[in-house]
């Protein structure tokens, strides 16, 4: 992140700005608001590697969506398992991927 990024973010947040002799300043309360807004944005937009215990809202939402999709697939496959008498092996394998 460079100077221009910080100035752009401050302007996007509507922070009052002062520029004297090419130095951009923001008071400390406004800077705290800016940083809080950026932290909140990164909860949703930041790129990172996480595991199943990550509690970032975007990661939790993605895991829940994936679990719903896998469960729908497992339910659809149960008919196949019964028809071909596979003992539920395929549906069980799909549900095992949820964890």
VMD Tcl script that draws the C-alpha trace (Angstrom):
set ca {
  {0.00 0.00 0.00}
  {1.40 3.35 -0.97}
  {0.62 7.00 -0.20}
  {-1.90 7.30 -3.03}
  {-3.79 4.21 -1.84}
  {-4.10 5.65 1.66}
  {-5.26 9.03 0.37}
  {-7.81 7.31 -1.93}
  {-9.13 5.21 0.97}
  {-9.41 8.28 3.21}
  {-11.36 10.11 0.54}
  {-13.63 7.10 -0.02}
  {-14.43 7.14 3.70}
  {-15.19 10.86 3.49}
  {-12.46 11.87 5.92}
  {-11.60 15.58 6.04}
  {-8.19 16.14 4.55}
  {-5.53 18.75 4.74}
  {-2.61 19.01 2.37}
  {0.15 21.43 3.23}
  {3.26 21.58 1.06}
  {2.48 18.15 -0.43}
  {1.93 16.46 2.96}
  {-1.47 14.84 3.35}
  {-2.68 14.71 6.96}
  {-5.63 13.05 8.71}
  {-6.30 13.42 12.43}
  {-5.87 10.32 14.62}
  {-9.60 9.72 15.23}
  {-10.28 9.76 11.51}
  {-7.29 7.52 10.89}
  {-8.70 5.03 13.40}
  {-12.00 5.00 11.49}
  {-10.13 4.51 8.24}
  {-8.17 1.56 9.62}
  {-11.33 -0.01 11.09}
  {-13.05 0.26 7.70}
  {-10.05 -1.33 6.01}
  {-9.94 -4.19 8.54}
  {-13.65 -4.84 7.91}
  {-13.08 -4.82 4.14}
  {-10.22 -7.29 4.48}
  {-12.45 -9.68 6.44}
  {-14.39 -10.11 3.24}
  {-11.96 -9.29 0.44}
  {-8.52 -10.21 1.72}
  {-6.65 -13.10 0.17}
  {-5.27 -15.62 2.63}
  {-4.88 -19.31 3.26}
  {-7.06 -20.65 5.99}
  {-8.24 -23.91 7.45}
  {-11.61 -25.22 8.55}
  {-11.39 -23.28 11.81}
  {-11.07 -19.84 10.14}
  {-13.86 -17.57 11.37}
  {-13.62 -14.82 8.75}
  {-17.16 -14.16 7.55}
  {-16.34 -14.89 3.91}
  {-14.67 -18.21 4.82}
  {-17.52 -19.32 7.10}
  {-20.03 -18.43 4.40}
  {-18.09 -20.36 1.75}
  {-17.82 -23.46 3.98}
  {-21.53 -23.37 4.78}
  {-22.42 -23.03 1.10}
  {-20.11 -25.91 0.17}
  {-21.66 -28.09 2.89}
  {-25.16 -27.35 1.54}
  {-24.09 -28.26 -2.00}
  {-22.43 -31.50 -0.88}
  {-25.50 -32.48 1.12}
  {-27.74 -31.85 -1.90}
  {-25.46 -34.07 -3.99}
  {-25.45 -36.78 -1.34}
  {-29.26 -36.78 -1.22}
  {-29.45 -37.05 -5.00}
  {-26.98 -39.94 -5.02}
  {-28.86 -41.89 -2.33}
  {-31.36 -42.95 -5.01}
  {-28.48 -44.28 -7.10}
  {-27.03 -46.06 -4.06}
  {-30.36 -47.78 -3.38}
  {-30.97 -48.65 -7.03}
  {-27.56 -50.24 -7.53}
  {-27.32 -51.51 -3.95}
  {-23.99 -49.90 -3.19}
  {-24.83 -49.66 0.51}
  {-24.73 -45.87 0.54}
  {-21.02 -45.79 -0.18}
  {-21.19 -42.91 -2.68}
  {-23.47 -40.72 -0.55}
  {-21.24 -41.43 2.46}
  {-18.14 -40.45 0.47}
  {-19.75 -37.14 -0.54}
  {-20.79 -36.36 3.04}
  {-17.26 -37.15 4.24}
  {-16.02 -34.25 2.06}
  {-18.12 -31.78 4.11}
  {-15.91 -32.11 7.18}
}
mol new
graphics top color blue
foreach p $ca { graphics top sphere $p radius 0.5 }
foreach p [lrange $ca 0 end-1] q [lrange $ca 1 end] { graphics top cylinder $p $q radius 0.2 }
display resetview
